[in-house]
Amino acid sequence: MDGGQLQQTPNYNDITKEKERALKQVWTYLLHSWNVEVDGTKAFKEEEKEKRVDDNKKKSSSIFGRWSSSSTQLQKDDSDNSTAGKYCKGMVHPSMAELDSTHSENEFWNMLRVDHPDSMIYRFSRARKYDSSKATRMLAHTLKFREKHQLNALLNGGEYSAFKDGGKEPGLIKNLELQKAIIFGYDVQNRPYIIVRPRYHYSSDQTEAELEKFALLVIELSRLFMKLDSISILFDLTGFSLSNMDYAPVKFLITCFEAHYPECLGHLYIHKAPWLFNPVWNIIKNWLDPVVASKIVFTKNINELSKYINTEQLPRYLDGEKEFDFENYIAPDGSFDSKLNDLTTRDNVITKRKQIIEEYKLLTVQWIESENDESSKRFWQERITLGEKLYQNYSELDPYIRSRSTYDINGSLKV
C-alpha cells in the first residue's frame, strides 16, 4: 500500500500573487515568533495598498473607517482581516505570542513528517481563504492542540506503547484489538482511506480520553501514508444500531478535521446507513462546516461504493476483493524496534535535519524579502528542493525514533 512520492507544494506557475503573499505573511508571523530576523514589509505592503483603497470607499459612506491604522488593532481582534493593522517588522502575531517559541517551533517541524513545509502552511491558508491572520491563528491553535495531546510522542510510541505500559489504558487496547478503525487501502484518487466500523463501538468500553487517543493515533498514522494531498474515511454502518451511537467522539473527529487537520479530508463515505441513522444524521450535519459537508458521500451497495473505491481495495465482507483478518489483531511486540536503541545514528540524522531546517529558514527569509518575481520564484524552487531533502531526512530518521506499527510490519507503510 505505497502511496507514491512526497506530495508537492503548490506549483509556482499555478499559484496566484494573492496566495503566495498569504504564504509569505504566515511564514513571516512564524519566523517572528521563532525569533528569526525577517522583514516582511514587502509581503504585507501590496495588501495594505489594496486595503487603503477599500477603506477609502467605506469612509465615503461612514464617518469612521472600519479598521484602525495602528498595530494595536491586531492585538485586539484579528478575526476579520488578514492584517487588521499595519505590519511592523518583528511583530509577533498575538496567537503565536501565547506559545513558547522553542516549543512551537519544535512542534511545527516535528509534525511535518512526510509533509512539505509549504504544503502544510498552504492547507491552513486555503482553509482560511488565504487570510494570513486567520491562518496563523488556526496554526497556533493546532500547535497548542498537538502539544496538549502529545501527538509527537503518541505517534513515536505507536501501538506498542499501549501494550508495554502494562495495560494502563485498557480502552485504547480494546479499540486496537477490535480494529475499529484501520488504514485499509486507497480510493480511486489514490488517497489512503480509513475504514471505521461503528458496530463495534460501545461508549462503556473506554473512556473519552482513551477513544480520543485511539482516534488521534489512527489519524497521525494515516498522515504517514498521505503522500498526495488528503485521506478519505469510510464509515461502514453495516449492523449499526442506536446502542453504537456516541456523539462525543463524532464531535471530536469533526473538530479535529476542521480545526487541526485542515484540507486533509478528501471524502467521507457513509456506507449502508440504516433508516434509524436518519435522525442521527440530522443532528450531526448541523455540526459540519459546509466544506466538510460537501465531501460526504452516501453509498448503499458495492456498485455505488466501487465508484469511489475499487473493489480490489475493499474488504471481502463488503463484497470487495481484498483479504484481511479483522478478527485477529496481532499487536506489535517491539521486536522490530532495534533501531530505536541506536542513539548514535539517530543523533547524526537529527543533526543533519537541524542543518536542513536552518538552511530552509534562511531561504524562506530570502524568499519573503525578495524584490521581484524572478528572485521570488528562484527561492521558491530552491525551497521545494530543500523540502524534499527534509522529507528524505525524515524517511532516514523514522525507524530511529518511531516504534514500528502493524502497517510497517506487514509492509503496507513505507515512509
LINVENBEL-V300180 format. One line per field, one symbol per residue. psi: psi as a letter, one per 30 degrees, with the letter a starting at -180 (. if undefined). A space follows every 50 residues. Layout:
psi = ???
This chain:
psi = ikgalkkklkkeffkleeeeeeeeeeeeeeeefghkkkjgeeffeeeeee eeeeeeeeffgkeklekkflfeeefejgffleeflkkkkfkkkeeffflk eeeeeeeeeefecgkkeeeeeeeeeefghgjeeeeeeeeeeeeeeeeegh eeeeeeeaeeeeefgghfieeeeeeeefhekljeakafggkkkkkkiffg kkffflleeeeeeeeeeeeeeefffifdelllkjjjgkgklfffkjeefe eeeeeeeeffhkgfjdljkjkhkleffeeeefeefffkkeeeefgkkkkf leeeeffejlefgklefggafkkkjffjkjkkgffggefffifeeeeeee eeeeeeeeeeeeeeeeeegkfleeeeeeeeeeeeeeeeeeeeeeeeeeff fkkklfeeeggfkj.
